[in-house]
Amino acid sequence: MFLIGNRQALKAVKRVDFGMYFSEDGHEDERVLLPKKEVPEDLKTGDTLELFLYKDSQDRPIATRRNPKITVGSIALLKVSQVSKIGAFLDWGLEKDLFLPFKEQTTKLNVGDEVLVRAYIDKSSRICASMKIYKYLDTGSGYEKDDWVNARVYEISERFGAFCAVDDKYSALIPAKEMTKEIHVLDTFEARVTSVLEDGRLNLALRDKAYATIDKDADYVMYLIRQYDGVLPFNDKVSPEIIKRECNMSKNQFKRAVGHLLKQGEIEIGEKVIYSKERRQ
């Protein structure tokens, strides 16, 4: 039985003008072609080679001695080489590009994009790629709370947040409440581990701890107040949506920053506004 999408030890059974046929058990009932340009000059009938099996442009099984960048069941970062009406095609190191159907994409892709995908066999026994990798990422990262990691976004949920792969391998999530700036699929960045769940999956945050960022947040709020000529037209009692839209931070971050400025004597809080002390003087 041929293992399409993986490497397999096969025995040479017949040499032809255009290559060498191989079989799993040495018989010719089921055989696959290794093209002539890849056949070693000293290869003889009966010799064994480890070959990678896939399908050619006519959906026929074909063998290669090359190592593709991904095999069935694994995950890899591949570059988009072409986008068509039926999906995208990825460079995986073989002559025929790897097909990524539209239904398996989590965002619109362009030529040159790098996407993290898994390889699978579809209903037509063809090797395809999918960006839906949540169930296939590892969970034993070894990272701990407050570690900084490299994360790549592969899917976004309005309800849950941004699903990420840490080191292109481990399962992680930036919860929706931690999405303090606009995030897109394919984005990469450094993030801080806020917790490690019982199953090993990681929760991440884009920002450092509150005590480490409060000065920066306060400086930014003060900058906004000055942009409004010293009177910010809302205070910390407005909705989280307004704060996120106007300040690009959560309501808790905003309240901490305002509290810090109030303690420092730089602002006064009105019924519906925040004043700069500079303006009031």
TAQUIJO-V981653 format. One record per residue. N is the residue number from 1. PHI is phi in whole degrees, 0 to 359 (NA if undefined). Layout:
BEGIN
n->N phi->PHI
n->N phi->PHI
END
This chain:
BEGIN
n->1 phi->NA
n->2 phi->282
n->3 phi->258
n->4 phi->299
n->5 phi->95
n->6 phi->219
n->7 phi->276
n->8 phi->208
n->9 phi->280
n->10 phi->232
n->11 phi->254
n->12 phi->292
n->13 phi->239
n->14 phi->200
n->15 phi->267
n->16 phi->231
n->17 phi->300
n->18 phi->254
n->19 phi->153
n->20 phi->228
n->21 phi->271
n->22 phi->235
n->23 phi->222
n->24 phi->289
n->25 phi->247
n->26 phi->92
n->27 phi->266
n->28 phi->262
n->29 phi->298
n->30 phi->232
n->31 phi->221
n->32 phi->225
n->33 phi->267
n->34 phi->258
n->35 phi->305
n->36 phi->305
n->37 phi->295
n->38 phi->253
n->39 phi->279
n->40 phi->300
n->41 phi->298
n->42 phi->267
n->43 phi->289
n->44 phi->240
n->45 phi->304
n->46 phi->101
n->47 phi->289
n->48 phi->246
n->49 phi->229
n->50 phi->268
n->51 phi->235
n->52 phi->263
n->53 phi->249
n->54 phi->213
n->55 phi->239
n->56 phi->279
n->57 phi->295
n->58 phi->256
n->59 phi->63
n->60 phi->260
n->61 phi->301
n->62 phi->216
n->63 phi->247
n->64 phi->213
n->65 phi->272
n->66 phi->285
n->67 phi->259
n->68 phi->290
n->69 phi->283
n->70 phi->210
n->71 phi->235
n->72 phi->300
n->73 phi->94
n->74 phi->251
n->75 phi->239
n->76 phi->207
n->77 phi->266
n->78 phi->235
n->79 phi->262
n->80 phi->286
n->81 phi->259
n->82 phi->201
n->83 phi->235
n->84 phi->233
n->85 phi->287
n->86 phi->253
n->87 phi->155
n->88 phi->246
n->89 phi->236
n->90 phi->245
n->91 phi->280
n->92 phi->241
n->93 phi->92
n->94 phi->243
n->95 phi->297
n->96 phi->267
n->97 phi->294
n->98 phi->274
n->99 phi->275
n->100 phi->241
n->101 phi->297
n->102 phi->303
n->103 phi->293
n->104 phi->258
n->105 phi->264
n->106 phi->250
n->107 phi->198
n->108 phi->289
n->109 phi->247
n->110 phi->231
n->111 phi->302
n->112 phi->99
n->113 phi->297
n->114 phi->255
n->115 phi->235
n->116 phi->269
n->117 phi->224
n->118 phi->249
n->119 phi->257
n->120 phi->215
n->121 phi->260
n->122 phi->276
n->123 phi->295
n->124 phi->264
n->125 phi->65
n->126 phi->258
n->127 phi->278
n->128 phi->228
n->129 phi->240
n->130 phi->218
n->131 phi->273
n->132 phi->273
n->133 phi->246
n->134 phi->308
n->135 phi->287
n->136 phi->249
n->137 phi->279
n->138 phi->286
n->139 phi->239
n->140 phi->266
n->141 phi->286
n->142 phi->84
n->143 phi->286
n->144 phi->235
n->145 phi->306
n->146 phi->80
n->147 phi->291
n->148 phi->261
n->149 phi->227
n->150 phi->264
n->151 phi->239
n->152 phi->232
n->153 phi->279
n->154 phi->242
n->155 phi->198
n->156 phi->233
n->157 phi->239
n->158 phi->300
n->159 phi->281
n->160 phi->262
n->161 phi->128
n->162 phi->256
n->163 phi->277
n->164 phi->233
n->165 phi->246
n->166 phi->275
n->167 phi->57
n->168 phi->58
n->169 phi->215
n->170 phi->255
n->171 phi->281
n->172 phi->209
n->173 phi->219
n->174 phi->263
n->175 phi->304
n->176 phi->305
n->177 phi->291
n->178 phi->265
n->179 phi->277
n->180 phi->277
n->181 phi->215
n->182 phi->292
n->183 phi->236
n->184 phi->234
n->185 phi->301
n->186 phi->90
n->187 phi->297
n->188 phi->232
n->189 phi->191
n->190 phi->272
n->191 phi->220
n->192 phi->257
n->193 phi->287
n->194 phi->265
n->195 phi->196
n->196 phi->245
n->197 phi->287
n->198 phi->301
n->199 phi->275
n->200 phi->95
n->201 phi->291
n->202 phi->255
n->203 phi->257
n->204 phi->236
n->205 phi->225
n->206 phi->282
n->207 phi->252
n->208 phi->284
n->209 phi->301
n->210 phi->304
n->211 phi->293
n->212 phi->272
n->213 phi->246
n->214 phi->299
n->215 phi->296
n->216 phi->295
n->217 phi->296
n->218 phi->297
n->219 phi->299
n->220 phi->290
n->221 phi->298
n->222 phi->296
n->223 phi->299
n->224 phi->297
n->225 phi->301
n->226 phi->293
n->227 phi->295
n->228 phi->263
n->229 phi->57
n->230 phi->90
n->231 phi->227
n->232 phi->285
n->233 phi->283
n->234 phi->199
n->235 phi->237
n->236 phi->281
n->237 phi->263
n->238 phi->285
n->239 phi->291
n->240 phi->302
n->241 phi->295
n->242 phi->294
n->243 phi->296
n->244 phi->295
n->245 phi->294
n->246 phi->272
n->247 phi->242
n->248 phi->58
n->249 phi->213
n->250 phi->286
n->251 phi->296
n->252 phi->297
n->253 phi->298
n->254 phi->298
n->255 phi->296
n->256 phi->296
n->257 phi->295
n->258 phi->295
n->259 phi->298
n->260 phi->295
n->261 phi->295
n->262 phi->295
n->263 phi->295
n->264 phi->280
n->265 phi->76
n->266 phi->266
n->267 phi->222
n->268 phi->231
n->269 phi->255
n->270 phi->267
n->271 phi->296
n->272 phi->228
n->273 phi->222
n->274 phi->236
n->275 phi->260
n->276 phi->276
n->277 phi->300
n->278 phi->300
n->279 phi->286
n->280 phi->286
n->281 phi->281
END
